[in-house]
Amino acid sequence: MIEKGNSIHSKSIKRLLEVDSKSNQINFLDNRFYKHGDLYYPSVTSILQYFPKGKFFENWLKDVGHNAEFIAKKSADDGTQTHSLIERYLTGEKLDWLDDKGNALYSLHVWQMLLKFVEFWETEKPELIESEIHLFSHEHKIAGTCDLVIKLRDELWILDIKTSNSLHTSYDLQLAAYTTCWNENHKPKIKNTGVIWLKSSKRGPDKKGANIQGKGWEISTSPRSLEENWSLFTKIHDIYKLENTHNEPSFNRFPTTVKLKS
């Protein structure tokens, strides 16, 4: 979703549109797909929509009823804002919670999640390799946007930033798919993946130093191997292909300027 103030040249938006300056027109690509040259691949996250949500999700739907859509949108908006702030932080931009008049520019909830990420970054001091990188697999015909590729404790990691109230098995499958895409096209290959969970219940650093965590955040790793998670992803991908036999993106075309005709 493109909101007011968003740049159409940002990496997260650029993949979704083509700008024709001659005709003052923007062509929007269905956001379930990625364009790579003349090829279109479904996104990893759209494929994983076919992963079962589980009893927890079903019970949550029963509890919140008609408010489910509003709650989900609010959560997604908070996550989008947090991701945007983290991306700006990693470029070296100075970020402020308050404007010159003392007004909050972001909700306290979003700002606190940013601060948790900042604590992780300043404590662990990882080396940033890539952020918001688009990854493709021509072999498996999938694509996605990976939050972070970093060198952490002398090892290369793919990390995904999550602001959800709980962690879902599909996150591990998502990371395995991103790793497959990376390893197909990049070196060195990645063997470590994790979720930077910014709503963790951790109370502080691990005293033994084995786990990477702090107050309200942690890097959660899968109990399964990358190979096991990739195998699970391919099964979900098979279901996706079964249900999407005519798997083609759609386009919406909009003018970028209008004027009343005389």
C-alpha positions as CSV (number, residue, x, y, z in Angstrom):
1,M,0.0,0.0,0.0
2,I,1.3,3.4,-1.0
3,E,0.5,6.1,1.6
4,K,1.0,9.9,1.5
5,G,4.7,10.8,1.6
6,N,5.9,7.4,0.3
7,S,8.5,7.6,-2.5
8,I,7.7,5.6,-5.6
9,H,11.5,5.1,-5.9
10,S,11.8,3.2,-2.6
11,K,12.8,-0.5,-2.9
12,S,9.6,-1.8,-1.3
13,I,7.4,0.1,-3.7
14,K,9.4,0.1,-6.9
15,R,8.8,-3.6,-7.6
16,L,5.1,-3.0,-7.8
17,L,4.9,-0.3,-10.4
18,E,6.2,1.0,-13.7
19,V,6.1,4.8,-14.3
20,D,5.6,6.1,-17.9
21,S,6.7,9.7,-17.7
22,K,5.7,10.3,-21.3
23,S,2.0,9.4,-20.8
24,N,1.9,10.4,-17.1
25,Q,0.8,7.0,-16.2
26,I,1.6,4.5,-13.5
27,N,1.1,0.7,-14.0
28,F,0.6,-1.1,-10.8
29,L,1.5,-4.8,-10.6
30,D,-0.6,-7.2,-8.5
31,N,1.3,-7.2,-5.2
32,R,1.2,-11.0,-5.0
33,F,3.8,-11.1,-7.8
34,Y,7.3,-9.8,-8.4
35,K,8.6,-8.7,-11.8
36,H,12.1,-9.9,-12.8
37,G,12.9,-8.8,-16.3
38,D,10.0,-10.2,-18.4
39,L,9.2,-12.8,-15.8
40,Y,6.6,-12.7,-13.0
41,Y,6.9,-14.9,-9.9
42,P,4.4,-15.3,-7.0
43,S,5.6,-13.9,-3.7
44,V,6.7,-16.3,-0.9
45,T,4.2,-14.6,1.4
46,S,1.2,-15.2,-1.0
47,I,2.2,-18.9,-1.3
48,L,2.3,-19.2,2.5
49,Q,-1.3,-17.9,2.7
50,Y,-2.1,-21.6,2.0
51,F,-0.4,-22.7,5.3
52,P,-3.0,-23.5,7.9
53,K,-3.6,-20.7,10.4
54,G,-4.1,-23.1,13.3
55,K,-6.5,-23.3,16.3
56,F,-5.0,-20.2,17.9
57,F,-6.0,-18.1,15.0
58,E,-9.5,-19.7,14.8
59,N,-10.1,-19.0,18.5
60,W,-8.9,-15.5,18.1
61,L,-11.4,-14.9,15.2
62,K,-14.2,-16.2,17.5
63,D,-13.1,-13.9,20.3
64,V,-12.9,-10.7,18.3
65,G,-15.7,-11.3,15.8
66,H,-16.4,-8.4,13.5
67,N,-13.4,-6.5,14.9
68,A,-11.0,-8.9,13.4
69,E,-10.5,-6.9,10.2
70,F,-9.8,-3.6,12.1
71,I,-7.4,-5.3,14.5
72,A,-5.5,-7.0,11.7
73,K,-5.2,-3.7,9.7
74,K,-4.0,-1.8,12.8
75,S,-1.4,-4.5,13.5
76,A,-0.3,-4.5,9.8
77,D,0.0,-0.6,9.9
78,D,2.1,-0.7,13.0
79,G,4.4,-3.4,11.4
80,T,4.7,-1.3,8.2
81,Q,5.7,1.8,10.2
82,T,8.2,-0.1,12.3
83,H,9.8,-1.6,9.2
84,S,10.0,1.8,7.5
85,L,11.6,3.4,10.6
86,I,14.2,0.6,10.9
87,E,15.1,0.9,7.2
88,R,15.6,4.7,7.7
89,Y,17.6,4.0,10.9
90,L,19.9,1.6,9.0
91,T,20.6,4.3,6.3
92,G,22.0,6.6,9.1
93,E,19.0,8.9,9.2
94,K,18.4,10.7,12.6
95,L,14.9,9.8,13.8
96,D,12.8,11.8,16.3
97,W,9.7,10.7,18.1
98,L,8.5,14.3,18.6
99,D,8.2,17.2,16.2
100,D,9.3,20.8,17.0
101,K,6.0,21.4,18.8
102,G,6.2,18.3,21.0
103,N,3.7,16.3,19.0
104,A,4.3,12.6,18.6
105,L,5.2,11.6,15.0
106,Y,4.5,8.0,15.7
107,S,2.5,6.0,18.3
108,L,4.5,5.1,21.4
109,H,3.9,1.5,20.6
110,V,5.7,1.8,17.2
111,W,8.5,3.9,18.7
112,Q,9.1,1.4,21.4
113,M,9.5,-1.4,18.9
114,L,12.0,0.7,17.0
115,L,14.0,1.2,20.2
116,K,14.1,-2.5,20.8
117,F,15.6,-3.0,17.3
118,V,18.1,-0.2,18.0
119,E,19.1,-2.0,21.3
120,F,19.7,-5.2,19.3
121,W,21.8,-3.3,16.7
122,E,23.9,-1.4,19.2
123,T,24.4,-4.4,21.5
124,E,25.3,-7.0,18.8
125,K,26.9,-4.6,16.3
126,P,26.2,-6.7,13.2
127,E,27.5,-5.9,9.8
128,L,24.7,-4.9,7.4
129,I,25.0,-6.8,4.1
130,E,21.6,-6.1,2.6
131,S,18.3,-4.6,3.7
132,E,14.9,-4.9,1.9
133,I,16.5,-7.0,-0.8
134,H,14.4,-8.6,-3.5
135,L,15.2,-12.3,-3.9
136,F,14.3,-14.6,-6.8
137,S,14.6,-18.3,-7.6
138,H,14.4,-19.0,-11.3
139,E,14.5,-22.7,-10.6
140,H,11.5,-22.7,-8.2
141,K,9.7,-19.6,-9.7
142,I,9.3,-17.8,-6.4
143,A,10.3,-14.3,-5.2
144,G,10.2,-12.2,-2.0
145,T,11.6,-9.3,-0.1
146,C,14.0,-10.2,2.7
147,D,14.3,-7.7,5.6
148,L,17.9,-8.2,6.5
149,V,21.1,-10.0,5.5
150,I,23.7,-9.4,8.1
151,K,27.0,-10.8,9.4
152,L,26.3,-11.6,13.1
153,R,28.9,-13.2,15.4
154,D,31.0,-14.0,12.4
155,E,28.2,-15.8,10.6
156,L,26.0,-14.8,7.7
157,W,22.3,-14.6,8.6
158,I,19.0,-13.9,6.9
159,L,16.7,-12.2,9.4
160,D,13.0,-11.2,9.2
161,I,11.6,-8.5,11.5
162,K,8.3,-9.5,13.1
163,T,6.0,-7.3,15.3
164,S,3.3,-9.9,15.7
165,N,2.0,-11.0,19.1
166,S,3.1,-14.5,18.5
167,L,5.4,-16.4,16.2
168,H,4.0,-18.7,13.5
169,T,5.6,-21.8,11.9
170,S,5.1,-20.2,8.5
171,Y,7.8,-17.7,9.4
172,D,10.4,-20.5,9.4
173,L,9.2,-21.6,6.0
174,Q,9.4,-18.1,4.7
175,L,13.0,-17.8,5.8
176,A,13.9,-21.1,4.3
177,A,12.4,-19.9,0.9
178,Y,14.4,-16.7,1.1
179,T,17.6,-18.7,1.9
180,T,17.0,-20.9,-1.1
181,C,16.6,-17.8,-3.3
182,W,19.7,-16.2,-1.9
183,N,21.8,-19.3,-2.2
184,E,20.8,-19.8,-5.8
185,N,22.2,-16.3,-6.8
186,H,24.7,-15.2,-4.2
187,K,27.8,-16.2,-2.4
188,P,28.7,-17.0,0.3
189,K,25.7,-19.2,1.0
190,I,23.6,-18.7,4.1
191,K,23.1,-21.3,6.7
192,N,21.6,-19.2,9.5
193,T,18.1,-17.7,9.7
194,G,16.0,-16.1,12.4
195,V,13.2,-13.8,13.3
196,I,13.9,-10.6,15.2
197,W,10.8,-10.6,17.3
198,L,10.1,-7.2,18.7
199,K,7.2,-8.3,21.0
200,S,9.1,-11.0,22.9
201,S,8.5,-11.6,26.6
202,K,12.2,-11.8,27.3
203,R,13.2,-9.7,30.3
204,G,16.8,-9.0,29.3
205,P,20.0,-10.5,27.9
206,D,20.7,-14.2,28.2
207,K,23.1,-14.5,31.1
208,K,24.9,-17.5,29.5
209,G,25.2,-15.6,26.2
210,A,23.9,-18.5,24.2
211,N,20.7,-16.8,23.0
212,I,20.6,-13.4,21.3
213,Q,18.0,-11.4,23.2
214,G,17.2,-8.3,25.3
215,K,14.3,-6.7,27.1
216,G,11.3,-7.2,24.9
217,W,13.2,-8.6,21.9
218,E,14.9,-11.8,20.8
219,I,16.3,-13.6,17.7
220,S,14.1,-16.7,17.5
221,T,15.5,-19.6,15.5
222,S,13.6,-22.6,14.1
223,P,13.6,-26.0,16.0
224,R,13.8,-27.5,12.5
225,S,16.7,-27.5,10.0
226,L,16.7,-25.3,6.9
227,E,16.2,-28.4,4.8
228,E,13.2,-29.5,6.8
229,N,11.6,-26.1,6.5
230,W,12.3,-25.9,2.8
231,S,10.7,-29.3,2.3
232,L,7.6,-28.0,4.1
233,F,7.5,-24.9,2.0
234,T,7.6,-26.9,-1.2
235,K,4.5,-28.9,-0.1
236,I,2.6,-25.6,0.5
237,H,3.9,-24.4,-2.9
238,D,2.4,-27.5,-4.5
239,I,-1.0,-26.7,-3.0
240,Y,-0.7,-23.1,-4.2
241,K,0.0,-24.3,-7.7
242,L,-2.9,-26.7,-7.5
243,E,-5.2,-23.8,-6.6
244,N,-3.7,-21.3,-9.0
245,T,-3.5,-23.1,-12.4
246,H,-3.7,-19.8,-14.3
247,N,-1.1,-18.0,-12.2
248,E,-0.7,-14.6,-13.8
249,P,-0.5,-11.1,-12.4
250,S,-3.1,-8.4,-13.0
251,F,-2.3,-4.8,-13.8
252,N,-4.1,-1.6,-12.8
253,R,-3.3,1.6,-14.7
254,F,-3.7,5.1,-13.3
255,P,-2.9,8.6,-14.6
256,T,-0.5,10.6,-12.5
257,T,-2.1,13.9,-13.4
258,V,-5.6,15.1,-14.1
259,K,-7.1,18.5,-15.3
260,L,-10.6,19.7,-16.0
261,K,-11.2,19.8,-19.7
262,S,-12.5,23.1,-21.0
